[in-house]
Amino acid sequence: MKNDSYLKNVRDQYEDYPYPARDPENEKGLIYSSPASSLDCLNFYCFSGKQDFTQNFRVLIPGGGTGDCTTYLAEQLKGTNAEIVYLDMTKASMDIAKERAKIRGLNNITWIHDSILNIPNLNLGKFDYISCTGVLHHLKDPQAGLNALKSVLKESGSMFIMLYGRYGRTGVYQMQDMLRRVNSGFDSIQDKIDNTKTILHGLPKSSWFTFNMASFANDLSTDIGIYDLLLHTQDQSYSVPELYDYIEASDLKVNKLYYTDHAIGDMVYQPETYIQDPKLLKKIKTYPFREQAAICEILIGQLAKQSCFISFHENKPLPDIDDVDLIPSHSVITSKGLNALSVSFSSNEPSIKLNEMIVIKRTPHIASIFKLIDGERTTKELINEVIKVTKTSASFDQVFAEFKELFNLMLKISAMYLRDKSVPKYASLPELESRMFELHGKEHCLSVREKLFK
């Protein structure tokens, strides 16, 4: 690393405890990243559904850590001339990410050991897409970090960032403060982690963190996660208004708040999810969206992250659901669960339960619409096929209205997207899995996955 831009204690932490905790051998069980790293999602929110990722698409993943986003994007772009550029300040993290890529047989990644703040000096060129999650809030000057990323973003490009959420981390900063006091006489990191475990095992029920522990179960399951969550020496969190102020201070625009860690998806930012009184709801819905989202964030209380797509432009156009020449598809992340969903849609129940919190009212053609979405038919072809298969007397517009109602709800939970006809169909998770089967044998891959998800 040519530039000592990071605080030394932060860099040393990730050298000793690369985050998140990943065993490269588990890659054979197909670990994938969040919906925000799936090509169908990126295309919808960043490129109006028109981006052909096979044509010289360039991605930068600054602060790539142990490689979740890097390996997942590189896997989806395997066999194209797209370029993934990984950058991280810690060699230990990069070594793990490299080994994961090797196990996947990925050779479309450029590896750079350096600081985000040094990006403007690296002659990397411009990027179509930048994904920076869990990084900027660890900088001494987060604004300088965002400005560095902005310097290499194409005018037409987009960025996805994740910062810590202020209210969802209630109890975390009190714990950090308390543990600094507890550990003041200890030099060994492992001793500090062991002390933290002791505290956690005897944490009073009245502690603020006790109310929130379940939200951080993954981090609390490993020493690496405990260190990153409760013993970190440099992080800050943001409310929704603070997030907007932060982005706009770099002359960038928030195009889409995108929260992926809750069952109701985008509905976390919709006041009608929480407020039933018609008069009050009508008034709140007149507020700017950022103000509505700020209200919702406090109401739900559990948003531990602020995630969003941003760009240089105020209003990036989304694919138009009324354009019947676009192609609807089930999302990549739901492709493994389609069979179970199809059973729910095909039942005779008056409503369809997507999860514990979301139920769809059954309409006459909803099951056929869901079943016939194949990622190849345009909306027009889909509706005509539904009419043909069901032999319905309903008009095109009536079936189309059902489709739009379904699509708008499924989009909110990252389960369905639209793309232009010129864009090749995306690989599903089962198709990505089959690549690993070819490399390492299906039986071995399935045994690894069984151990991972038992």
TORLO-198555 format. One record per residue (C-alpha): residue in three letters; x, y, z. Coordinates in steps of 0.1 Angstrom, whole numbers, plus 5000, padded with zeros to 4 digits. Each point is the difference from the previous one (the first is absolute). Example, Ala and Ser with C-alpha at 12.3 -4.5 7.8 and 13.67 -1.06 7.14 Angstrom:
REM TORLO-198555
ala512349555078 ser501450344993 
END
This chain:
REM TORLO-198555
met500050005000 lys501550334988 asn498050235021 asp499649995038 ser496650174998 tyr498249805026 leu500250015037 lys502649755010 asn497949835026 val497249944975 arg502349864974 asp501749775027 gln496649885011 tyr499149874966 glu503449854995 asp499649805032 tyr496249934996 pro499050024963 tyr496350084998 pro497649854994 ala501149665012 arg500349774969 asp501549664993 pro500849984963 glu499349625000 asn496350095007 glu499950174966 lys499349664985 gly496650035018 leu499350324980 ile500150305023 tyr498450294983 ser499650375009 ser497050235005 pro497350084974 ala501850334994 ser502849804984 ser497849814976 leu500150124964 asp496250014996 cys499750245030 leu502950224988 asn498650034965 phe496550095013 tyr501150275024 cys503250134984 phe499749964962 ser496250014992 gly500249634992 lys502150074968 gln503549915011 asp501649714981 phe502549885026 thr501949794974 gln501450314983 asn503050155018 phe498250065033 arg502350125027 val499549965038 leu501950135029 ile499749845035 pro501950225024 gly500549855035 gly499249664985 gly500849825032 thr499949624998 gly498250014967 asp496349955003 cys499050264974 thr503149954979 thr499649634995 tyr496250024994 leu500250274974 ala503049844983 glu498149664999 gln497050164983 leu502350184975 lys502249694993 gly500549944963 thr499550374991 asn502650274994 ala498850195032 glu502750105025 ile499749985037 val502550215020 tyr500449915036 leu501850235024 asp500749975037 met502550135025 thr500649665017 lys502049724984 ala498449745023 ser496550084987 met501250014964 asp501749665004 ile496749845011 ala498150174971 lys502649884975 glu499749645013 arg496250024997 ala500450124964 lys502549734992 ile497649735013 arg497350144977 gly502450014970 leu499650384996 asn502650184980 asn498150334993 ile501250185032 thr502850255003 trp501450015036 ile501350325015 his501450045035 asp499550365009 ser497850265017 ile496750144988 leu501550355006 asn502749934975 ile497749904972 pro500350344981 asn503849934997 leu499749644986 asn499150074964 leu497249755001 gly497850174974 lys496350045004 phe497449755012 asp496449924991 tyr499349875034 ile501650035035 ser498949795030 cys501350125033 thr498449835030 gly501050035037 val503150214992 leu499550384999 his498850025036 his503349865012 leu502050294985 lys501250295021 asp498550224972 pro497149824983 gln499350294977 ala503549984986 gly499449634993 leu496850074981 asn501750284980 ala502749754991 leu497449764986 lys498250274982 ser503250094982 val500049674981 leu496349964994 lys498850044964 glu497450284994 ser497549734990 gly501149775028 ser498549915034 met501349915034 phe498649795029 ile501150085035 met499249865034 leu500650205032 tyr498949925035 gly496550105011 arg499850215031 tyr496849885016 gly500449634991 arg503349995018 thr498550125033 gly502149845028 val503049934978 tyr501850335008 gln499149985037 met501649654999 gln503150134982 asp500450275026 met499649765029 leu502349744985 arg502850274995 arg499750055037 val500049635009 asn503049934977 ser502150305009 gly502649795018 phe500249734972 asp502450014970 ser499149674983 ile497250024975 gln499049645009 asp499850095036 lys497650294991 ile497949774980 asp499849745028 asn499150285025 thr497250114976 lys498749644998 thr499949995038 ile498150335001 leu497549884974 his499349675018 gly499050205031 leu498450304984 pro497150145021 lys496649984984 ser499750385005 ser503050074977 trp499150184968 phe502149754981 thr498049715014 phe497050134981 asn502050014968 met502249695002 ala498049794976 ser500650254972 phe503749935003 ala500049625004 asn502349944970 asp502750235013 leu499749875036 ser500649644987 thr503750064993 asp502950175016 ile500550204968 gly496450125001 ile500250095037 tyr503150204994 asp498550194971 leu496750075017 leu501050085036 leu503750075002 his500550214968 thr502050325006 gln498650204972 asp496450004986 gln497150244998 ser496349964992 tyr497550204980 ser496350075002 val498150034967 pro500250395000 glu503749975008 leu500549754972 tyr498450244975 asp502250295013 tyr503149794997 ile499349904964 glu499050344989 ala503150165016 ser502049824972 asp497650134974 leu498549664995 lys496349905001 val498249725019 asn498049824973 lys498749715020 leu500049905037 tyr500449634998 tyr499749795032 thr500649634994 asp500149865036 his496350005008 ala497249774988 ile497850294989 gly502850164978 asp499150344987 met496950015021 val502250105030 tyr500050354985 gln496350024993 pro498050195027 glu496949784992 thr501949705014 tyr499750155035 ile497350274999 gln496449904995 asp498250325007 pro498950144966 lys500150375009 leu503549985016 leu501349784972 lys498750234973 lys501950295017 ile503249815004 lys499949884963 thr500250374990 tyr503550035015 pro503149954979 phe501049644998 arg503150055021 glu497950135028 gln497649714997 ala502949765001 ala501450185031 ile496749955018 cys499949634990 glu503649945011 ile499150115035 leu496749825001 ile501549664990 gly503150055021 gln502049714987 leu501750144969 ala503649935009 lys501350114966 gln499450284975 ser500349864965 cys499450204968 phe500750034963 ile501450344992 ser501250194969 phe500750344985 his496350034989 glu497050105020 asn497549774984 lys501449694982 pro497149854980 leu498949655009 pro498649754975 asp496450104993 ile497549735010 asp497650134974 asp502549924973 val498749664989 asp503149934979 leu502249965030 ile500849665014 pro498949915036 ser502049745019 his500149845034 ser503050145019 val503249815002 ile499849985037 thr496649835000 ser500849764972 lys500849725025 gly496750045017 leu497850014969 asn498649655004 ala498750085036 leu498650334988 ser498349834971 val498249775024 ser498750305020 phe498850174968 ser498349694987 ser498149915031 asn496350085004 glu500450225030 pro498550354997 ser503350165008 ile503749924993 lys502450015029 leu503550124988 asn501450015035 glu498950065036 met499350364992 ile498850024964 val496849854987 ile498750064964 lys496349994992 arg499349744974 thr498750134966 pro498649784972 his503249984979 ile502850065026 ala501149635001 ser500449984962 ile501750334998 phe502549895027 lys500649664983 leu500550144965 ile502650265009 asp503149844985 gly502450294995 glu499649974962 arg496550114992 thr499250374998 thr497150135021 lys497850014969 glu500949644992 leu499549895036 ile496550155002 asn499049854966 glu501349665011 val498050025033 ile496950084980 lys500749714977 val500849745027 thr497250095024 lys497450054971 thr498750305020 ser497450244988 ala501950285017 ser501550284979 phe503750074995 asp499750315022 gln498349805028 val502849745002 phe502650274996 ala498650185030 glu500549675020 phe503549974988 lys500850365010 glu498649955035 leu502149685004 phe503150164986 asn499950315022 leu499849795032 met502649754989 leu502450284991 lys499750145035 ile501549675014 ser502649974973 ala498349714984 met499250124965 tyr501650244974 leu499750134965 arg502650044973 asp500350104964 lys499849744972 ser503550074989 val501449885034 pro500949635002 lys498249795027 tyr501649995034 ala501549685014 ser497949865028 leu501549875033 pro499549644989 glu501950084969 leu502850165020 glu500149695022 ser500449774970 arg503250184992 met501449905034 phe498849644994 glu502049994968 leu503150135019 his499949795031 gly497449734996 lys496350035008 glu500149755029 his502950185017 cys498450354995 leu496749885014 ser501749855031 val501750335007 arg496750184996 glu498349765024 lys502650075027 leu499650384994 phe496250015002 lys499249715024 
END
